[in-house]
Structures are given as structure tokens and as C-alpha cells.
Amino acid sequence: MKSQSLRKISLVTALLLATCLAFSQTSDQQQAQFQRTFSLNPGGTLLIENYKGLIRISGTDAKQVTVSVDRKFEGSDKDRAWWMARNHVNFSSDPARLSVHVEYPNTNCNFLSDCENDHDDYTAWVELTIQVPRQVSLEINGYKPEMNITNIQGDIRIKSYKSPIDISPSATRRSRCEARSTMAAPTSACGRSRVPYRSRRDFRFRTGATARDSGSRRSPCRWDS
């Protein structure tokens, strides 16, 4: 009898712990700020998709990835509650690949929407601060988030419309960097569209041209149209 009672107590305790853990994970996802940690092998790939806001990535000697999420909102309490409930940061992870995808609410008004209660008088964005093993490769897709990348030795691929991008020289010394832009304006004097790119060595990228730094030495990065 005593052993059966102990088993029942252990089972109830385990169920309570599991429930608390599940609740904690769910509530974290709904917080304005939260953090996640993942295992990612050196040489693995980090994929990031964030429409706007900030993507800050720094390479470290750690053997894991730490993702800090800061969901920013400026507007009414009603719109804040609506936006926070519909904005999600989704993760998909295995030892060789980690995906971080920021999902924003759909604010398009159509015949399926309640247009009388539109939520459009606010400003909101998501800031991602990520620490990774420096040997990982990056694949980044974002319409207009600010991007800051340091100490990455793997390949870097970026697709963006009009992001300001800051890549430190240490991030490109051993890596291959390629970026693509669909931005058609503004145009330079020669008629080529320019991408708002900057680094500590004043790299400037133009579509269809190989990038060079201010010292006229060839950069390992390209920005292609």
C-alpha cells in the first residue's frame, strides 16, 4: 500500500511539473521579452527571417546559440494586446540547422476582415539579438530590418529590400558574403540602385558591381541584384 501511494504521489508530481513547464513555455512566447537557447554544431546554418526591426548577430566561442527576443510596441493598450497575441517568433532546430522566423499580424483589409476594427494606428517591430558559434553560416531574409553582424567565420547570405547593414571586418575575413536586393531606388548618378550598406571600413555595395572598401582593396562580399 505504501509503495502504491508513493507511486501515485510521484505520478501527480510529474504531471504537475510537466504542466508548469508547458505553461512556462507558452507564457514565455507571449512575453514582450524572452530568450531561447539551442544547440548548433560549428559549421551549421542559422536561418533568420524578420520583416523589420533589428537583427544583431555576434560570433562567440560558445557551442550553442542564444536568441534574445525583444518585441517592441508603441500604441494603445487595445492594439498592443491584439498585436502581441498575433506576433510570434517561431523556432525550428536540429544540430546542423536553426531557423528563427518572426511572424507579424496580417493588417490587410479585405472581405474576410473586420475592417471596422482595423488595427493600424501603432508602430511595432521585433529585435533579435543572437549569439552563435563563430563558425556557423548565416542566411538572412528581411524586408527592412537593421542588420549588424560581427565575428562570423562562416558564409553570410543576405536577401533584403532596403536594410541598413553593418558587417564588421572580422566577420568577413574568413567568410564568403553574398547579398541580394530587390530595391529599385534610390539611384546613383550612373543609374544603378544603391544599397544602404556600411561597415567599419566603409564598404559600399552597388547592384551589379563588385564591392570595394575605401582603401580600394577587394572585399570578400558582393551585393548582387
C-alpha positions as CSV (number, residue, x, y, z in Angstrom):
1,M,0.0,0.0,0.0
2,K,2.8,2.4,0.9
3,S,4.6,1.8,-2.3
4,Q,1.4,2.3,-4.4
5,S,0.8,5.6,-2.6
6,L,4.4,6.7,-3.3
7,R,3.9,5.9,-7.0
8,K,0.7,7.9,-7.1
9,I,2.4,10.9,-5.4
10,S,5.3,10.6,-7.9
11,L,3.0,10.5,-10.8
12,V,1.0,13.5,-9.7
13,T,4.2,15.4,-9.0
14,A,5.5,14.6,-12.5
15,L,2.2,15.7,-14.1
16,L,2.3,19.0,-12.2
17,L,5.8,19.7,-13.2
18,A,5.0,18.9,-16.9
19,T,2.0,21.3,-16.7
20,C,4.1,24.0,-15.1
21,L,6.8,23.6,-17.8
22,A,4.3,23.8,-20.6
23,F,2.6,26.8,-19.1
24,S,6.0,28.5,-18.7
25,Q,7.0,27.9,-22.3
26,T,3.6,29.2,-23.5
27,S,3.7,32.3,-21.3
28,D,7.3,33.0,-22.5
29,Q,6.2,33.1,-26.1
30,Q,3.6,35.7,-25.2
31,Q,6.1,37.9,-23.3
32,A,7.4,41.1,-24.8
33,Q,11.0,39.9,-24.0
34,F,12.2,36.3,-23.8
35,Q,15.2,34.2,-24.5
36,R,15.8,30.8,-26.0
37,T,19.0,28.6,-26.2
38,F,19.7,25.9,-28.8
39,S,22.5,23.6,-29.7
40,L,24.1,24.2,-33.2
41,N,27.2,22.4,-34.4
42,P,30.1,24.5,-35.7
43,G,29.7,24.6,-39.5
44,G,25.9,24.5,-39.1
45,T,23.5,27.1,-40.6
46,L,21.4,29.8,-38.9
47,L,18.4,31.0,-40.9
48,I,16.7,34.2,-39.9
49,E,13.6,35.9,-41.3
50,N,12.5,39.2,-39.8
51,Y,10.4,41.7,-41.8
52,K,11.6,44.7,-39.8
53,G,13.2,45.8,-36.6
54,L,16.7,44.5,-35.8
55,I,18.9,41.5,-36.4
56,R,22.1,41.6,-34.4
57,I,24.4,38.6,-34.6
58,S,27.7,38.1,-32.9
59,G,30.0,35.1,-33.1
60,T,31.4,33.6,-29.9
61,D,33.4,30.6,-28.6
62,A,30.2,29.1,-27.2
63,K,28.9,25.8,-28.6
64,Q,25.2,26.9,-28.5
65,V,23.0,29.7,-29.9
66,T,21.3,32.2,-27.6
67,V,18.4,34.1,-29.1
68,S,17.1,37.1,-27.2
69,V,13.8,38.5,-28.4
70,D,12.5,42.0,-27.7
71,R,9.1,42.7,-29.1
72,K,8.6,46.5,-29.3
73,F,5.2,48.2,-29.4
74,E,4.0,51.8,-29.5
75,G,0.3,52.4,-29.5
76,S,-2.9,51.9,-27.5
77,D,-3.4,49.1,-24.9
78,K,-6.1,47.6,-27.1
79,D,-3.8,47.4,-30.2
80,R,-0.9,46.2,-28.1
81,A,-3.0,43.2,-26.8
82,W,-4.1,42.4,-30.4
83,W,-0.6,42.7,-31.8
84,M,1.1,40.7,-29.0
85,A,-1.4,37.9,-29.4
86,R,-0.7,37.6,-33.2
87,N,3.1,38.3,-33.3
88,H,5.1,35.1,-32.9
89,V,8.8,34.1,-33.1
90,N,8.9,30.6,-34.4
91,F,11.9,28.3,-34.0
92,S,12.9,25.1,-35.7
93,S,16.1,23.4,-34.6
94,D,18.4,20.4,-35.2
95,P,22.1,20.1,-34.5
96,A,23.0,21.3,-38.0
97,R,20.3,23.9,-38.7
98,L,18.4,26.5,-36.7
99,S,15.6,28.6,-38.1
100,V,14.2,31.7,-36.5
101,H,11.1,33.1,-38.2
102,V,9.3,36.2,-37.0
103,E,5.6,36.2,-37.9
104,Y,3.8,39.5,-38.0
105,P,0.0,40.1,-37.9
106,N,-1.8,40.5,-41.2
107,T,-3.3,44.0,-41.3
108,N,-4.7,43.8,-44.8
109,C,-8.3,44.8,-45.0
110,N,-10.4,42.5,-47.3
111,F,-13.9,41.0,-47.4
112,L,-12.8,38.4,-44.7
113,S,-11.6,41.1,-42.3
114,D,-13.4,43.1,-39.7
115,C,-12.4,46.4,-41.3
116,E,-14.4,48.5,-38.8
117,N,-12.0,47.4,-36.1
118,D,-8.8,47.8,-38.0
119,H,-5.6,47.9,-36.0
120,D,-3.3,50.3,-38.0
121,D,-2.6,53.2,-35.6
122,Y,0.5,51.8,-34.0
123,T,4.2,51.1,-34.5
124,A,5.7,47.7,-33.7
125,W,8.7,45.6,-34.5
126,V,10.9,42.8,-33.3
127,E,14.5,43.0,-32.3
128,L,16.6,39.8,-32.4
129,T,20.0,39.7,-30.6
130,I,21.7,36.4,-31.3
131,Q,25.0,34.9,-30.1
132,V,26.2,32.0,-32.2
133,P,29.4,29.8,-32.6
134,R,31.6,31.9,-34.8
135,Q,32.0,29.1,-37.4
136,V,28.3,28.9,-38.4
137,S,26.9,30.2,-41.7
138,L,24.1,32.7,-41.9
139,E,21.1,33.0,-44.3
140,I,19.1,36.2,-43.5
141,N,15.9,37.4,-45.2
142,G,14.4,40.7,-44.2
143,Y,12.5,43.5,-45.9
144,K,14.0,46.4,-43.9
145,P,15.4,45.3,-40.5
146,E,18.7,46.9,-39.4
147,M,21.4,44.2,-39.6
148,N,24.6,44.1,-37.5
149,I,27.0,41.1,-37.9
150,T,30.3,40.6,-36.1
151,N,32.8,37.8,-35.6
152,I,31.3,35.3,-38.1
153,Q,33.7,33.0,-39.9
154,G,31.1,31.0,-41.9
155,D,29.4,32.1,-45.2
156,I,26.9,35.0,-45.0
157,R,24.0,35.3,-47.4
158,I,21.5,38.2,-47.1
159,K,18.4,39.0,-49.0
160,S,16.7,42.3,-48.2
161,Y,14.8,45.2,-49.8
162,K,16.3,48.2,-48.0
163,S,18.1,47.2,-44.8
164,P,20.9,49.2,-43.4
165,I,23.7,46.6,-42.9
166,D,26.8,46.7,-40.8
167,I,29.2,43.8,-41.1
168,S,32.5,44.2,-39.2
169,P,35.7,43.3,-41.0
170,S,36.3,40.4,-38.6
171,A,33.0,38.9,-39.8
172,T,34.2,38.8,-43.5
173,R,37.9,37.9,-43.0
174,R,37.4,34.2,-43.3
175,S,33.9,34.1,-44.7
176,R,32.1,34.5,-48.1
177,C,29.4,37.1,-48.1
178,E,26.7,37.5,-50.7
179,A,23.6,39.7,-50.6
180,R,20.7,40.3,-52.9
181,S,18.4,43.3,-53.1
182,T,15.2,44.0,-54.9
183,M,15.4,47.7,-54.2
184,A,14.9,49.9,-57.3
185,A,15.5,53.3,-55.6
186,P,17.3,55.5,-54.8
187,T,19.5,55.6,-57.9
188,S,23.1,56.8,-58.2
189,A,24.4,59.2,-60.8
190,C,25.2,56.3,-63.1
191,G,21.7,54.9,-62.9
192,R,22.4,52.0,-60.6
193,S,20.4,51.5,-57.5
194,R,22.5,51.6,-54.3
195,V,22.1,49.6,-51.1
196,P,22.4,51.4,-47.7
197,Y,25.4,49.3,-46.6
198,R,28.1,50.4,-44.1
199,S,30.9,48.8,-42.2
200,R,33.9,49.9,-40.1
201,R,35.9,50.0,-43.4
202,D,33.2,51.9,-45.3
203,F,32.2,49.2,-47.7
204,R,29.7,50.3,-50.3
205,F,27.7,48.0,-52.4
206,R,26.0,48.6,-55.8
207,T,23.9,46.2,-57.7
208,G,25.9,44.6,-60.5
209,A,29.3,45.8,-59.2
210,T,31.9,44.2,-57.1
211,A,32.3,45.9,-53.7
212,R,35.5,47.6,-52.7
213,D,36.4,49.3,-49.5
214,S,37.7,52.8,-49.0
215,G,41.3,51.5,-49.5
216,S,40.5,50.1,-52.9
217,R,41.2,46.5,-51.8
218,R,38.7,43.9,-53.0
219,S,36.1,43.0,-50.4
220,P,35.0,39.3,-49.9
221,C,31.4,40.5,-50.0
222,R,29.2,41.0,-53.1
223,W,25.8,42.7,-53.4
224,D,24.0,41.4,-56.5
225,S,20.7,42.5,-58.0
